[in-house]
Amino acid sequence: MKKQTKKNKVLVTGISGFVGQHCALELLKQGYHVKGSVRSSSKIAAVKEGISNIIESVDQLEFCELDLTKDEGWEEAMRDCEYVLHVASPFYLKQTKDENEFIKPAVEGTLRALRAAQKEKVKRVVITSSTVAMCAHMYRGEFTPNDWTDLTDKNINTYTISKTMAEKAAWDFFHAQEGDHQIELVVLNPGAICGPTITHNLGSTSMDMVVQMITGKMTMVPDMSFPMIDVRDLAKMHVQALSKEGINGKRFIAARRQGTHFLEITSILKENGYEKVSTKKAPLFLLKIISLFNSEVKALITNVGKHLTADNSDTKATFGWDPMPVKKSILDMAKSVEHALDKNK
């Protein structure tokens, strides 16, 4: 029997991140108590300020410090929580010589969260994975929730390996559970995430790309498209996934069916007053040359030429999801980036 203190309390790991902050906001809007984990207490003030600018009270918000690479604090953090949203994961669009820079914290952090959740009798854990765990080896066609990225493909980057291995580790843990308490598990696999930032933090890769676009630093656009989701839609889906019946043990594609091309994004920005945005397509040979000297381009180049669709029919039916229009997502994101750039000057 759960203690009453657990009722409707959610641990959100990585609350200072782009997705984590929106999940916390949506949880608070819906009356949940939220405990957010940060790697450093220095991140707390920005999260509180950003959320309090949108909702009147943050009385039901508290914080704790957790590190994906360390055991300390995980069980204590979950002791009074009914649910866990495990959002935290390292994400940098670059290649690294040391693969464990991404893979070790992603895999071990996921397992730390699951072990602690089981021990503290958390009801359900919702993990934020990625569509790259499903389709990173594909260049054409449609992928489904049953697909897994082929880790033997030589073209996949380190981030993709980390997300795929972390999710596989989660499912292995889930299916191997024994004892008197077994946690429920739901996994959401978002595509490219866009939308506004709450905290004016431009540290996410998607934010950085928009910064590069609207400031004119991205002088040419790569030939690629990717199924997208607005961060506000994704946050609502996370909250629904906490308590929805009949979805224990399932993974869901959290992305629009059709991919959105980089040129579509830049055209939307250009047509709405962002004059520095380039709509010139980057030749592949030039990207290959740049990739020799730029780790971010080296990671990005493996996606050039990809045009995939996502079978999100189960997601739409289960969550009643009507995706936010791409144009609104892109323009809201650009507006918040502009505001953050002004604030951070």
C-alpha positions, 0 to 999 in steps of 0.5 A: 500500500502506497503512502499518501505522500506518493499520490500524484507526485512525479520525479522529472529527471533533467528538469532544466532541459528543453523537454524536462522544463515543459513536462514540469510546466504541464504537470503543474498545470494539471495539478501534480506535485513535481520534483525536478532533478538537476545536475547542479543547483545552479540551474534551479533559479532559471527553471523556477523563474521560467515556469513562474512566468507562465503559471501563478504558483510554483508551490508544488515544485521542488528540486533535487540533485542527481547525476546520471553517472553516480549512484547517490540520491536516486532512491531518496529522490523517488521515495515520495513519488508515485511516477517518474518521467526519465527525461534526462540524457546527454544530447550533443550533435557532434561526434566524439572520440570517446563513445562512452561520453554519451553511451555510459551516462545514457545507459547507466543513468536509465538503469539507475532510474529504473532500479531506484524506481523499483526499489521505492515502489514507483508505480510507472516510469515514462522514459523519453527515448528517440526515433533515432532508436528506431530508424537511424539506419534507414534512408527511405520508407516508413518506420513503426514502433516495432522497428529498432535501429541497426547498431551495426550500420557504420553510418550511425552516430554516437548519440544514436547508439547511446539512445538505442542502447539505453532504451534496449537496456530499459526494456531488458530490465522491465522484462526481467523484473521479479519480486513483489513489486514490478514497475510499469514502463512506457517509452515515448520516442520523439522525432526532432523537437521544436517549439519555444524555450521556457528558461531562455536556455539555448543549449539544446541542439534544436535551439542552436540550429534555429540560432544559426538560421536566424542569425545567418550563420547557417549559410546553406541548408542540408538536404534532409527531412525528419518527422517532428513534434512540438515540445508542448505536444510532447509534454502533454503526451508525457503527462498522459502516459503516466496514468493512461490504462492499457499502455504498460509495456509499450513504446510510441512514436512521438512525431508527425507522420511526414518529415519536415525538410530543412528547406521548409523550416528556412522558408517559413522563417524567411517568409515571416521576416527573418531576412538573414535566413538562407534557403540555399541547399548545401551540396553533399561534397561541400558538407563532406569537406566541412565534416573533416574539420567540424564535429557537428557537421560530421554527426549531421552528415549521416542524415543527409538524404534521409526522407522518412515517414513515421507510422504514428497511428497508434500514438494518435489513437491512444493519446488523441493527438492532433499535432500542432501545425509545423508553422506555429512550432517553428515561429514560436521557437524562433520568437523565443530564440530571439527573446533569449538572444536579447536577454542573454546579450 
